[in-house]
């Protein structure tokens, strides 16, 4: 039933895309015919043509009744278009002089130069002479008609189209489906631009920064556009620092929307311009603060792309620059410099997390939190960001109580500060959902992950890498709930999003999302007892991971060792016992030394080792390992975590092989009962995704 529902959903999506293509084709036809009519007889004839096209073609395509048919509710499309026409004509008649310049531009666009001896060309007369209302372009007419069609179709019971939920970017933008208020293209979202006062560039920059911080990406972009590309009659700014600040914020804008090429070019421009910027001696601290901020932002950009070799270089420069000034000795700008240092510490901590050094990352995040609280107070959104980072580190270190407290506090602050659908709220919901998933609270995690996915789609677009991360989380949750077939669809959707941004063979082919996707596909294959396929995914994930964090640069990486343990798990069930034993021996020691004796990932390693001992006839050793594994999982998660079902099946298998069939049946019965308690249904042992036995076809 779920597969049928998903197929039906995909058919609807395909039909909707097909309809969009038809509408785009119709718009192009409208533009062509309307341009011809404007050349021949002006805008009035073009409007008549538009009415004819509506009545003859569009109404039939959109299901509007014929004149002889029974009356049906009025289609809102026609009301929209008619009102647009009436308002435009009335506006043109009231103020004809206002559109004289636009009229001349339209005539030039269509190859009609205005006669030099005609002083009254283009003006409106009482009869509406040809060319009287040519201030409206053909594209505006066609877009208006197309917008009406889309609005009408969505009101006729179809799902909302992409355009009804989000405003597309300007031509050349890379993002897709960015929501209204989140990166709206200037040419389509704004009215006529007005002259700006460049002498207030610093004030405008602060306004743009505030808009950006609170998720009003479109308005922030508009303000930056007024400063960087002022219209005629504007007062252009001469403040070099303010201009660089605007370019840096615009680079962050592009990075937030995953427009990486545009962001990188702007970051490079800012850094080059800073090198050539000369300021008075008393203003040197301002340049240093801005330089540090741009370096840190550029580092975060490189880390987002997992280009860690470049991250090393830029972080070294940022750390060196943060030591050039002492905030305590600054008379002015001390707080700004402290905040820049806090950003640097946050970036350094994020890089250490990528390298698997959680303890040092936690120390740096705490330093950043202290600086932000000192400057901004206790209830600022940047303080909430630091709390979220610390909660993430606690989750990685298996300190779930601390993680729950920090993540919950951060989420509460963000919900109180930001408007709905803000990306920061979506990030907190995602992190809380992952925490609950790890703790085995699947029913509570599901709604949070689904809400985070929806918010990210609305705030940053359908094809943003953050959407891919949420889809991966949903897929993993489906798999752990015993629905590997349903998880395949989510993995497929995530793959299409992730590989679009980080394609095979590109500079980011080893991105962490690509690695996590491959690991997830491997885990799903293990749940379906396809061990050879799972090992193939794990090997590919390990290769991609080595591409960006090679062993020569990070000799001991915790994620690399966990990948090796997953490979060993697949080898165990493929009877490759010697290779699995070598991996478990080497990687297990590293995991214990990095994470301690009580981490749940250490318990997973013991589970794999216990299964290996059981299958190689070392039943007593397997019994001890599995018992210790069960205790560790209970200490981390409690007795009713889904992983305990897997442990029970492993214990039952270890009892069955030497002939203790009664004990094995009892243990399997407990496992089935616990599975029924957690998931609300009983699964046959042979179909359980936690079954430790091997499939006959692959043994």
C-alpha positions, -999 to +999 in steps of 0.1 A: +000+000+000+028+024+009+045+017-024+013+023-043+008+056-025+043+067-033+040+058-069+007+077-071+025+107-056+053+105-081+028+103-109+012+135-097+045+152-095+054+141-130+020+154-143+025+187-125+060+191-142+045+183-175+018+210-170+045+235-161+063+228-194+031+233-213+024+266-196+060+278-203+055+270-239+022+288-239+038+319-224+065+319-251+037+317-277+019+346-260+050+368-260+056+362-297+021+370-308+017+399-285+049+415-297+036+413-332+003+429-323+021+457-304+042+464-335+011+465-357-015+483-335-003+490-300-013+476-267-051+477-271-050+453-300-026+432-280-051+431-251-079+421-275-057+393-288-051+381-253-088+380-247-092+359-278-065+335-268-081+331-234-115+323-248-104+300-275-075+281-259-068+287-223-103+283-210-106+249-227-073+237-214-081+248-179-115+232-178-137+263-181-172+256-194-183+263-230-210+290-235-237+264-241-228+242-212-242+243-177-228+272-156-199+265-134-181+285-108-161+314-122-125+306-130-103+329-109-078+330-138-099+352-160-108+375-131-071+379-124-062+387-160-092+410-166-085+430-135-048+433-145-059+447-179-084+472-165-060+485-138-032+489-163-053+508-188-067+530-161-033+538-147-019+547-182-049+570-189-045+589-156-007+596-160+005+593-196+036+614-192+049+590-166+053+563-192+068+583-220+103+570-215+093+534-211+072+538-243+102+550-263+123+521-249+095+496-260+095+510-295+133+507-297+130+471-284+107+462-313+127+481-339+104+511-342+123+544-337+099+573-328+096+599-356+117+630-347+089+654-360+062+638-340+060+657-307+031+638-294+041+603-301+032+577-275+008+599-255-026+587-246-056+601-263-093+597-254-098+569-279-068+549-268-047+553-300-024+525-311+007+525-290-010+544-262-004+519-234+029+504-245+045+510-211+035+474-204+059+449-219+048+417-236+066+397-210+047+414-182+014+405-200+025+369-206+038+364-171+006+379-157-015+355-177+007+326-167+006+336-130-032+336-133-032+302-148-011+288-120-032+305-093-063+292-109-051+257-113-040+255-076-075+266-066-091+239-087-079+211-063-044+204-076-014+205-053+003+239-050+028+244-077+064+253-069+057+289-079+028+292-056+050+282-026+082+299-036+097+326-057+124+315-082+157+332-083+169+357-108+181+345-141+215+328-136+208+320-099+216+284-090+191+278-063+157+263-071+124+271-054+136+295-028+106+306-007+091+340-007+112+362+015+142+339+011+162+351-018+136+366-040+150+378-073+151+415-075+138+418-110+107+399-101+100+409-065+106+446-065+089+476-078+109+504-095+141+511-076+145+545-061+177+566-057+197+557-026+219+577-003+253+561-003+265+583+025+244+560+048+261+528+036+270+517+071+234+521+082+221+502+051+247+475+057+234+470+093+198+469+081+207+443+055+226+423+082+195+424+105+172+413+076+196+384+068+199+373+104+162+371+108+156+352+075+144+380+053+169+371+026+150+388-002+149+422+016+185+419+026+195+413-010+175+444-021+193+466+004+226+453-007+217+459-043+209+495-036+243+500-021+264+480-046+245+488-078+229+522-072+205+536-098+210+569-115+208+600-094+220+580-063+247+592-040+274+566-043+293+556-012+330+563-008+333+541+024+355+512+013+349+492+045+312+495+041+314+484+005+335+454+014+311+446+042+282+446+017+301+423-006+309+399+023+273+398+033+262+391-003+287+362-003+271+348+028+237+353+011+249+331-018+264+306+005+232+303+026+213+294-006+240+270-018+251+292-047+287+282-042+303+296-073+289+331-068+298+330-031+334+319-038+340+346-063+328+373-039+349+360-010+380+361-032+371+396-043+367+408-007+400+393+004+419+408-026+403+442-020+412+441+017+448+436+008+448+469-012+426+489+012+445+517+029+430+533+061+442+558+087+462+543+115+434+549+140+410+528+119+433+498+115+413+478+140+382+481+118+401+466+089+415+438+110+380+429+124+364+429+090+393+409+076+389+383+103+352+380+098+356+375+060+384+349+065+362+330+090+332+332+067+353+320+038+366+291+060+330+281+067+323+281+030+352+258+023+342+236+052+306+234+038+322+220+006+345+197+027+376+212+011+396+206+042+431+212+028+421+248+021+403+250+055+436+243+072+453+272+054+425+298+060+420+288+096+458+293+102+455+328+088+424+335+108+440+323+141+471+344+134+450+375+127+429+370+159+461+373+179+472+406+163+448+426+185+439+425+222+402+434+227+410+446+263+433+474+250+410+486+222+392+519+230+367+514+202+355+483+185+364+459+213+330+441+212+331+438+174+365+422+176+354+398+204+324+387+182+348+381+153+370+360+176+339+341+187+331+333+151+367+321+146+364+298+176+331+284+163+347+277+129+377+261+144+354+238+165+334+228+135+366+218+117+377+197+147+344+180+147+349+171+111+383+157+121+368+137+151+383+157+179+352+163+200+369+173+233+388+202+218+358+212+198+337+214+229+363+237+246+363+261+216+325+262+215+324+271+251+349+299+246+327+312+218+296+310+240+313+329+268+324+357+244+289+360+229+272+361+263+297+388+274+289+410+244+253+401+234+237+390+266+219+357+274+191+358+249+207+366+216+203+343+186+241+338+184+240+325+220+213+300+209+236+290+180+265+282+204+241+262+226+230+242+196+267+235+187+274+223+222+244+201+221+256+185+189+290+178+205+272+162+235+253+140+211+284+129+194+300+121+228+269+100+238+260+124+266+223+124+258+209+142+288+232+171+283+225+171+246+187+171+252+190+200+276+212+222+253+193+214+221+160+220+238+172+254+252+185+264+218+153+255+201+132+274+226+153+305+222+152+303+184+114+299+183+111+329+206+135+351+185+129+341+148+097+340+127+082+307+116+101+287+089+134+302+098+163+280+087+178+281+123+146+267+137+146+239+111+182+231+120+173+228+157+143+206+149+166+184+127+191+181+155+165+173+181+150+147+158+184+130+153+188+130+191+155+113+196+162+089+168+195+079+184+178+074+217+152+051+201+123+074+204+112+070+168+076+081+172+087+114+186+116+118+162+094+113+130+073+145+133+103+166+141+123+154+111+093+158+088+087+194+101+123+202+096+123+189+061+092+209+052+106+241+067+139+237+049+121+232+016+101+264+022+130+285+034+160+275+013+145+256-016+138+221-028+173+213-039+194+227-011+219+203+006+201+208+039+170+193+023+192+163+013+204+159+049+168+159+062+158+133+036+187+111+047+175+114+083+140+104+073+153+075+054+174+063+083+144+066+106+123+045+082+149+019+080+153+016+118+115+013+121+116-018+100+106-002+067+136-006+044+115-005+013+101+028+022+135+040+031+147+033-004+124+060-018+138+086+007+173+076-001+166+080-038+152+115-032+182+124-011+206+111-037+191+133-064+194+164-043+229+156-030+245+145-063+231+176-080+252+198-057+282+174-054+283+153-086+307+124-091+340+135-104+336+171-091+358+188-066+334+178-038+327+142-048+338+131-013+314+155+005+302+143+039+266+141+027+277+119-002+296+096+024+266+096+047+243+087+018+265+058+008+267+046+044+229+048+048+224+028+016+248+002+030+229+001+063+196-004+044+211-032+024+222-049+056+186-046+069+175-065+038+203-091+042+221-080+010+255-081+025+276-080-007+258-049-018+262-033+016+299-040+016+302-023-018+285+008-005+307+009+026+339+005+005+328+034-018+320+055+013+354+048+027+370+058-006+351+091-008+359+099+028+396+093+022+395+117-007+389+148+016+403+135+049+432+113+040+450+092+066+482+112+060+465+144+072+443+129+099+460+096+110+433+086+134+397+096+125+368+082+144+344+082+115+369+062+093+372+035+120+334+033+123+332+028+086+357+000+089+336-016+116+306-015+093+326-031+066+336-058+091+300-064+100+292-071+064+322-094+061+311-114+091+279-124+073+297-132+041+320-157+060+351-135+055+360-141+092+398-135+090+394-101+073+367-091+097+387-101+127+417-079+116+395-049+110+377-053+144+410-057+162+425-025+147+395-002+145+379-013+178+410-002+198+409+032+181+372+037+188+377+028+225+407+052+228+388+081+211+354+077+227+359+058+259+346+025+272+310+035+276+301+050+242+273+034+224+295+030+193+319+009+213+289-013+222+281-017+185+317-028+180+312-054+207+280-066+190+299-072+158+328-089+176+303-111+195+286-121+163+320-130+148+329-152+178+295-169+177+298-178+140+333-191+145+324-214+173+337-193+203+304-194+221+316-186+256+336-156+244+306-145+224+283-148+254+306-125+274+308-099+247+271-099+240+262-096+277+286-067+280+272-051+249+237-054+263+247-037+295+263-008+277+233-002+255+210-003+286+232+023+303+231+045+272+195+040+260+176+019+285+161-016+282+135-008+255+157+007+228+153-010+193+190-020+193+182-043+222+161-063+199+191-068+177+212-078+207+186-103+218+185-120+184+223-122+185+222-138+219+195-163+207+217-172+177+246-178+200+225-201+221+210-219+191+243-228+173+257-250+202+223-266+207+206-247+235+174-245+216+150-239+245+171-209+257+173-196+221+135-198+217+129-180+249+154-152+239+138-149+205+104-146+221+116-118+243+130-101+212+097-104+194+078-091+224+101-061+227+098-054+190+060-055+193+061-031+222+083-006+203+067-008+169+032-019+177+033-052+157+050-086+158+075-094+131+083-129+121+118-137+130+129-145+095+117-111+082+130-090+111+155-064+101+174-071+134+178-108+127+214-119+132+211-151+111+225-150+076+204-153+044+208-187+027+213-171-007+244-152+004+260-177+029 
